[in-house]
């Protein structure tokens, strides 16, 4: 399995976080002003959700309640959920801390924290290109899944709940102590509006 994961890492580009290797640590400010470091959650599975207030693919997940339900289910199992916004100031999707607090309340988000990455350094570190783009890190701090939230590239709200949810499946595998059956998929959604 290791050679396959290493080959996959080469194919995806070695400059970014690699499936099967330790997820790179980072520290970002949350919308409520706290500094949050990934490393403090070692020993617990972590979901990283790249998000945007302007993306209709993200809106579909939240407007139907699917994302909040998945967040609640994950948190109930001891999983940490970090929503990250890497949109640059002045670009679509960017939110000030106050706007992010309001957005989370409006969405009914259950994320552990909403993190602000306006410089885009963490998004680029992980190679995130889309919203929603998902990463799942296991209890040992190893990146175990990267890609789409599900297998239905659609804006139709009726499609939520019908498709295979890759994040839920990856978490089930991790919590069962088994290898993630599908460690990589192609993320779909809106492009992240980095500064450059």
C-alpha positions as CSV (number, residue, x, y, z in Angstrom):
1,X,0.0,0.0,0.0
2,X,2.8,2.4,0.8
3,X,4.4,2.4,-2.7
4,X,1.0,3.1,-4.2
5,X,0.5,6.1,-1.8
6,X,4.0,7.4,-2.6
7,X,3.3,7.1,-6.3
8,X,0.0,8.9,-5.9
9,X,1.9,11.6,-4.0
10,X,4.3,12.0,-6.9
11,X,1.4,12.2,-9.4
12,X,-0.4,14.8,-7.3
13,X,2.7,16.9,-7.0
14,X,5.3,16.7,-4.2
15,X,5.0,20.3,-3.2
16,X,1.7,19.7,-1.4
17,X,0.5,17.6,1.5
18,X,0.7,13.9,0.6
19,X,-1.8,11.1,1.3
20,X,-0.1,8.6,3.6
21,X,2.3,11.1,5.1
22,X,2.0,13.4,8.1
23,X,-0.3,16.3,7.5
24,X,1.8,19.5,7.7
25,X,1.2,21.5,10.8
26,X,-0.2,25.1,10.7
27,X,-1.6,27.8,12.9
28,X,-4.4,30.1,11.8
29,X,-6.7,32.6,13.6
30,X,-10.3,31.5,14.0
31,X,-13.1,34.0,13.4
32,X,-13.3,34.6,17.1
33,X,-9.7,35.6,17.3
34,X,-8.1,32.4,18.8
35,X,-4.9,30.9,17.4
36,X,-5.6,27.3,16.3
37,X,-2.8,24.8,15.5
38,X,-3.5,21.5,13.8
39,X,-0.9,19.8,16.0
40,X,-2.9,20.2,19.2
41,X,-5.5,17.7,17.8
42,X,-3.1,14.8,17.3
43,X,-4.7,11.7,18.7
44,X,-8.1,12.7,17.2
45,X,-9.3,12.5,13.5
46,X,-9.5,15.9,11.9
47,X,-11.5,17.0,8.9
48,X,-10.4,20.1,7.0
49,X,-13.1,21.7,4.9
50,X,-12.2,24.4,2.5
51,X,-15.1,26.7,2.2
52,X,-16.4,29.9,0.7
53,X,-19.5,32.1,1.3
54,X,-19.8,32.7,-2.5
55,X,-19.7,29.2,-3.8
56,X,-23.0,27.6,-4.9
57,X,-21.5,24.1,-4.4
58,X,-20.8,24.9,-0.8
59,X,-24.2,26.6,-0.4
60,X,-25.9,23.4,-1.7
61,X,-24.3,21.4,1.1
62,X,-25.3,23.9,3.8
63,X,-28.7,25.0,2.5
64,X,-29.8,21.4,2.5
65,X,-28.4,20.8,6.0
66,X,-26.1,18.0,4.7
67,X,-22.9,19.6,5.8
68,X,-24.1,20.5,9.3
69,X,-25.5,16.9,9.7
70,X,-22.1,15.5,8.7
71,X,-20.3,17.9,11.1
72,X,-22.6,16.9,14.0
73,X,-22.1,13.2,13.3
74,X,-18.4,13.6,13.1
75,X,-18.1,15.7,16.3
76,X,-20.2,13.1,18.2
77,X,-17.6,10.5,17.3
78,X,-14.7,12.7,18.7
79,X,-13.7,14.1,15.3
80,X,-12.4,17.7,15.0
81,X,-13.8,19.7,12.1
82,X,-12.0,22.8,10.9
83,X,-13.6,25.0,8.2
84,X,-11.0,27.0,6.3
85,X,-11.5,30.1,4.1
86,X,-8.4,30.8,1.9
87,X,-10.1,33.6,-0.2
88,X,-7.9,36.7,-0.3
89,X,-9.1,40.1,0.9
90,X,-11.2,41.8,-1.8
91,X,-11.8,38.4,-3.6
92,X,-15.1,36.6,-3.8
93,X,-15.7,34.4,-0.7
94,X,-13.4,36.5,1.6
95,X,-14.9,37.2,5.0
96,X,-13.7,39.4,7.8
97,X,-13.8,37.8,11.3
98,X,-17.1,39.4,12.1
99,X,-18.6,38.3,8.7
100,X,-17.3,34.8,9.3
101,X,-19.0,34.7,12.7
102,X,-22.3,35.9,11.1
103,X,-21.9,33.3,8.3
104,X,-21.4,30.4,10.7
105,X,-24.5,31.4,12.7
106,X,-26.6,31.8,9.5
107,X,-25.5,28.4,8.2
108,X,-25.9,26.7,11.5
109,X,-22.3,25.4,11.2
110,X,-21.2,22.8,13.8
111,X,-17.5,23.1,12.8
112,X,-15.0,23.1,15.7
113,X,-13.6,26.3,14.3
114,X,-13.8,28.6,11.2
115,X,-10.2,29.5,10.3
116,X,-9.2,32.5,8.2
117,X,-6.4,32.0,5.7
118,X,-6.6,35.2,3.7
119,X,-2.9,35.0,2.7
120,X,-3.6,31.5,1.3
121,X,-0.5,29.9,2.8
122,X,-2.3,27.0,4.4
123,X,-4.5,26.4,1.3
124,X,-1.4,26.3,-0.9
125,X,0.4,24.1,1.7
126,X,-2.3,21.5,1.3
127,X,-2.8,22.1,-2.4
128,X,-6.4,23.1,-2.0
129,X,-7.9,24.4,-5.3
130,X,-11.7,24.2,-4.8
131,X,-14.6,24.7,-2.4
132,X,-15.7,22.5,-0.9
133,X,-12.4,20.5,-0.9
134,X,-12.0,18.0,1.9
135,X,-9.1,16.5,3.8
136,X,-9.3,13.8,6.5
137,X,-6.4,13.3,8.9
138,X,-6.3,10.2,11.0
139,X,-5.5,10.0,14.8
140,X,-1.8,9.6,14.1
141,X,-1.8,12.9,12.1
142,X,-1.5,11.1,8.7
143,X,-3.4,12.5,5.8
144,X,-5.8,9.7,4.9
145,X,-8.2,11.3,2.4
146,X,-8.2,14.2,0.0
147,X,-10.8,15.3,-2.5
148,X,-14.5,15.8,-3.1
149,X,-17.2,15.6,-0.4
150,X,-19.2,13.2,-2.5
151,X,-19.4,11.6,-6.0
152,X,-22.3,13.8,-7.3
153,X,-21.0,17.0,-9.1
154,X,-24.3,18.8,-9.1
155,X,-26.0,21.9,-7.9
156,X,-29.3,20.2,-7.5
157,X,-30.3,20.1,-3.8
158,X,-32.2,16.9,-4.5
159,X,-28.9,15.1,-5.1
160,X,-27.7,15.6,-1.6
161,X,-27.9,12.3,0.4
162,X,-28.1,10.3,-2.8
163,X,-24.4,10.1,-3.6
164,X,-21.5,8.4,-1.9
165,X,-20.1,10.7,0.8
166,X,-16.4,10.2,0.7
167,X,-15.7,12.1,4.0
168,X,-18.2,10.0,5.9
169,X,-16.8,6.8,4.4
170,X,-13.2,7.9,5.2
171,X,-14.1,8.7,8.8
172,X,-15.9,5.3,9.2
173,X,-12.7,3.5,8.0
174,X,-10.5,5.6,10.3
175,X,-12.7,5.0,13.3
176,X,-12.8,1.3,12.6
177,X,-9.0,1.2,12.4
178,X,-9.0,0.1,8.8
179,X,-7.2,1.7,5.8
180,X,-9.3,4.3,3.9
181,X,-10.8,2.5,1.0
182,X,-10.9,5.6,-1.3
183,X,-8.0,7.9,-0.2
184,X,-8.2,10.3,-3.2
185,X,-10.9,11.7,-5.5
186,X,-11.0,14.8,-7.7
187,X,-12.5,17.7,-5.8
188,X,-15.2,19.7,-7.6
189,X,-16.7,23.1,-6.9
190,X,-15.6,26.7,-7.2
191,X,-12.0,27.7,-7.5
192,X,-10.4,29.2,-4.4
193,X,-9.7,32.9,-5.0
194,X,-6.1,33.2,-3.8
195,X,-4.3,36.6,-3.8
196,X,-2.1,35.2,-6.7
